[in-house]
């Protein structure tokens, strides 16, 4: 029986511990290998895992140097929650540099030079492999991420990259397995974390009957580790395709053709699944969210809660149910949000939206319900959620539960007990519910002593909430989440505090004026509206806006302040309600018949409103437009983007104001396209036949104006400050009111 000389050589090496390679020109063999590393510390962990197989052919042996042709055949790499698999066609590869690069490498070969001790002396052919990778990336239009392709190509492939994947020749054995754990320590000796590294490789005989080619030992191990079979089930393949379409849509968002292209591919994907396949329908929702004509809400309506892929979808579906006064799925929604999407952190990632949605919708339904049986049903649902024994969910609902109890209670003793229930967690909307509970105590004629204690505690709680936000940190809240989500609620707590002071003012005539003044002082300002317009709007649905400044001045409080201070308080109201301008002017001239009202008003506005940042932007035609070009005029500006569905849905209203400008001598109508491409804007304007002015953002202007969402509408005033125009308001009507201002 003929025995391959290579394997004889390897066996001799194993038994005699020799280190010299004895290869023969024409010999062919393969190696497969696994390299995995796990890093863990007290807070974080990460895993890298890669399997690869490379085929070799000995070309020559001259002057102690072997020349081999090396041909990578397979790469299987853990990639986030997925796999980079070089065995699948290019069209099934993720749009990612590494996936494309490794697939290209399996179609290439390179020349490897070794000395007789297994040392790699040279690797030839890398420039050609790099060129092939770059050409394929260009052909596939693979997007660049944080690191540019030109930078990545210097690392993959490179001599170092291939050397790391060619450890075999220094260890000429049939198989090799090394498992090492290293503990990192600080200079003081404290344990910082551990890294476990596993390196394995295995020689594969060229004999046809050795392995079946598809299940070599290490390949089988790698596929089990990567859960390979499940990765390629039809539903998981569809999920990846849907994510690819979502990424593609995100990359080209604003293009006038991308939505049609994505829908066409999605329609093709639909044909592989039954119309009632809830797994597939749920998977589609993440993509349909972005599409204007994708039917997100229709699909969401059909998919049961347990098949929904994200907390956001659960929130949306529950909102729809509660809008129909259907409370039957609240427990199910809460259970899924706090178990399926719990994650590793203390709060679910989307906790702010989940809590807000529940308080605004379930809490809103409870607020509207007057029927005792329906209130009892709502209370029972909250009790069922408590029985799930999820502490953060129980904490979140304590205020809502107490409010339901207050609405149900009729006995004075029971109401007194309810008045002593305290709640105060990050997401419980304590400020809102304590005001609503207080109103129930008033309605049900609880003694003033109990009401006073209750409202005093409420005031103290709201102040502490504001102080906590001012401190810059809250336990178990990540800094990013705190800055961009929690901190914005400060304006809501200010409103809660204003409401609480107003209610306290009604308890004692002697102190009415002083507490009304405090209520007026905490009334949300124009800046508060800029900071969190939608949060305030949601709060006003439960505790409507009350003009506390009017009440304070009407109560006789103005006797204790100067005319100028009184007029300055009127300015606050005029900013929020521009139609009050005439009354302000009248009151000013009564107080100062020979005064300069325009100078007073300008000075007051500049002290209360943000200054207009300097900007200079390119209009679509290329013309440079700066804010100084509109000096002494009102400028109505819409921050928008062709990628923004809400912007596009109402942009025709901007066009209408542009065409029917109520006062062209005083008013300029313009827009600023943010995070957008000029081609997308040009295509959109041509398609819709719109003619309003579009300035292209420089990436700085929206930050200077502190734009937090899109669309956002501002009115730049002739005196160098600006106000925010509320979303969905009657823009023309509001503008006409501001245009009457003499500034």
Secondary structure as UniProt FT lines:
FT   HELIX           5..16
FT   TURN            25..26
FT   STRAND          28..40
FT   STRAND          45..62
FT   TURN            63..64
FT   STRAND          65..79
FT   TURN            80..81
FT   STRAND          82..85
FT   TURN            86..87
FT   HELIX           90..92
FT   HELIX           97..105
FT   TURN            106..107
FT   STRAND          110..115
FT   TURN            116..117
FT   STRAND          120..124
FT   HELIX           126..140
FT   HELIX           149..152
FT   TURN            153..155
FT   HELIX           159..164
FT   HELIX           168..170
FT   STRAND          175..185
FT   TURN            187..188
FT   STRAND          191..204
FT   TURN            208..210
FT   HELIX           217..225
FT   TURN            226..227
FT   HELIX           228..231
FT   HELIX           234..251
FT   TURN            252..254
FT   TURN            256..257
FT   HELIX           258..270
FT   TURN            271..272
FT   TURN            275..276
FT   HELIX           278..288
FT   TURN            289..290
FT   TURN            292..293
FT   HELIX           296..302
FT   HELIX           305..307
FT   HELIX           311..323
FT   TURN            324..325
FT   TURN            328..329
FT   HELIX           330..339
FT   TURN            340..341
FT   TURN            349..350
FT   HELIX           351..357
FT   HELIX           358..362
FT   HELIX           363..368
FT   HELIX           372..386
FT   TURN            387..388
FT   HELIX           391..396
FT   HELIX           398..408
FT   HELIX           412..418
FT   TURN            419..420
FT   TURN            426..427
FT   HELIX           430..443
FT   TURN            444..445
FT   HELIX           448..471
FT   TURN            475..476
FT   HELIX           479..481
FT   HELIX           482..486
FT   HELIX           487..489
FT   HELIX           490..505
FT   TURN            506..507
FT   HELIX           509..511
FT   HELIX           512..521
FT   HELIX           526..540
FT   TURN            541..542
FT   HELIX           548..554
FT   TURN            555..556
FT   HELIX           557..560
FT   HELIX           563..576
FT   HELIX           578..580
FT   HELIX           581..591
FT   TURN            593..594
FT   HELIX           597..608
FT   STRAND          616..619
FT   TURN            620..621
FT   STRAND          624..626
FT   HELIX           627..630
FT   TURN            631..632
FT   STRAND          634..640
FT   TURN            642..643
FT   HELIX           645..659
FT   TURN            662..666
FT   STRAND          667..673
FT   HELIX           678..688
FT   STRAND          693..696
FT   HELIX           701..704
FT   TURN            705..706
FT   STRAND          712..716
FT   TURN            718..719
FT   STRAND          721..725
FT   TURN            727..728
FT   HELIX           731..738
FT   TURN            739..740
//
